[in-house]
Every structure is written in structure tokens, then in C-alpha cells.
Amino acid sequence: EKEGYDHFMLKEIYEQPKTILDAMRGRISSKESRVILRGMEEYANRFVRANRIIIVACGTSYHSGLIGEYLIEDLARIPVEVEYASEFRYRNPIINEHDVVIAISQSGETADTLAALELAKSKGALIYGIVNSVGSSIARLTDAGSYIHCGPEIGVASTKAFTGQVTVLTLLALSLARKLSTISNTYFQTLLSELELIPQKVEETLKSSDHIKYIAKEIKGHHNALYLGRGYNFPVALEGALKLKEISYIHAEGYPAAEMKHGPIALIDENMPVIVTATNRSAYEKIVSNVQEVVARKGRVIAIVNKGEQAITRIADHVIEIPDTEEPFSPLLSVIPLQLLSYYIAVELGKNVDQPRNLAKSVTVE
Ligand code: M6R
């Protein structure tokens, strides 16, 4: 039930401090400096010796897969490719028993993802699932996997499943990094202690809800929006744009911030809200200059920044402050304001938030 919330989507957004904790529960011990993903342990050798990891998924799960690519390559130094399941299965991919194929799916029933896995299995790859629905088709087909333990997700727009998937991918990357000694013990320990703080930082992030509601009123009348981010926050930009499209029917695109000047900058004028995630520590100066380029063309900037940020705060139309964290964990915080923004815009526009037109919760046809 909705437990007093107006919509399932809002309830699920607010559940995230708890669901992220549930995804970590029993899997980390910062005191003992350990990360244990039981499903992976059984096949640890296949993972650490893998030539590459291929992640297949659709929609929001594809976006969490992209974050998985950044995490696993950055921390564990294993090459990762991420592919839309529908493309992977029809393009005669090169794949063999030295590959690990990870499927990410909330429902565990997405037809394209299931078919991509069947193909990978037939080629001898180890197939692994990161799934929410216990006992679903994907969970049953895979050799092993890790549930995200988020509980049922009812809203068609995926929210808590996304952060649950990213949490599990983070644990996977950390666990592999440990096995492969690709990061120092000190950094590993720093990351682990910080990860344990994420649920309370999500709680803190949710406090900007009223401010976001106000921003939503301001931009609800626009017909387009551009979402920008760099590094770990690039997939977050894609996810923010998808959320807006799905429930408010406003056209939106996500772009890597630096790619803007290769085309989309032509679209920018006073009618184009640009939502920028600028919480990165690395390439911070670069993102500041990307924002300046937007401002110079009169674009309306809504920026997600860390508390106390100044350069962007001075020039943006609106800023949403979120707590600072280690860069690999920033998507777990920065996606929250984007979920809330799309939610409040859709509510303002009177749309059916939980069951948007033309969409189904799980896509069981090709
Ligand atoms: O159940 P799955 O994670 O496999 O679903 C994949 C997509 O259909 C899903 O993420 C879809 O894009 C959502 N409506 C996004 O909010």
C-alpha cells in the first residue's frame, strides 16, 4: 500500500535509505574490512580471470549497468562493456567461456534481457543476475546472482530498484577490487566506511524535496530539457532524462556535459532548462565551464551541487545541494533529486505518475 504517500513512486523514492541498506545488509563489514557477495564467491575464479564483463539490460537497468562499468573498471580494472539487451542479442556478438555476462533486471522478466542471457549461456559464458524479483525467469536461468532486496516496485518509473542495482554493482566492484588488489587497503577501507554512510546521506538528500517541488513549478511549462553530467554522473543524466520522459511526457535528453558542444548546444536558449549534476571532484573545473557555456546562451540552469559549492551556485538559476561523498558513490545521491524533479513535474502537470501511458511495468515482449 501507499502508506500515506500520494503515489507509489513517491513512496518508493522515500524508501531508498532503507532499500539501499537492505541491498548492503549482511554483505559488508567495515570493521572486518570485508565485502561478501555470496553468489559471486562461488564463481570468484571466473570473475577474477574474466577477459571482460559484459552487462546487458534495458531502460533504467541499462543506466545502472553503465555506472557498473565505471565502478568495475575504475576499482577492479576488469574491462566492461554495457549493451542494450535487444542490440546484443541480434548482432552476433563475440562471446565465449572467458566472458562473464551480467544481466540487470528489476522484474527479472524482460524478454530482451532474458534472450540475451540465453544467447550468452549457449556460448559458454558465466551468466550472472542482478535482479529484484525473487524466483523470476532471469533469476532462474542464471548460474548465480545477487538479489537487490528492494521489495516490490509498483511505480512504472523505476527508482528504488535503480539505487539497489547500483549498490550491488558497487559491492561487486569492491569485492573484485579486493580480490585483485587493484586498490590500496586504505582506499578500500575509506570506501567501505563511506558506503555505510550512504543511507543516511540519501535521507539528508530527500530533505530538498520542498525546494525541488518549487523548481518543478517553474519548469513544468517547458517542452524540452537537457540533462548533463560527467564521469559517474553521465549515466545519471541519462536516467534523469528517462524519468522525465516517462512520467511527464516532456522530451528530454541526457548527455555527457563535454559532448554538448558537439551538437546539442545549438538547442540552448531561454526555453531550454538544463539540469546539470556537478558534484564531481575530478573534472570539476571542466563542468563549471560547461555551465558557463549554457548560461552564456541564456539556458536556464538547475544544478545539483555539493553543499557549499560556489562557482556554479553563483550563476545557476536554481541549485539543489546534496551531501559530499566519495566520487564512485555519487550516483546514489545525485539521482535522488532527479527522481523527485520528474515526480513533481508530472504531478504538477496532472499526469498519471504510477501508470504512465503506453508503458508497462515489465516488458515481456520483444
Ligand atoms: O525489469 P527490468 O529492470 O528488466 O526493466 C527494464 C526497463 O523496462 C525499465 O527499467 C524501464 O525502462 C522503466 N520503466 C524505467 O523507469
Residues whose N, C-alpha, C, O or C-beta is under 5 A from the ligand:
A	BS01	M6R	C58 G59 T60 S61 I104 S105 Q106 S107 G108 T110 V156 A157 S158 K361 V363
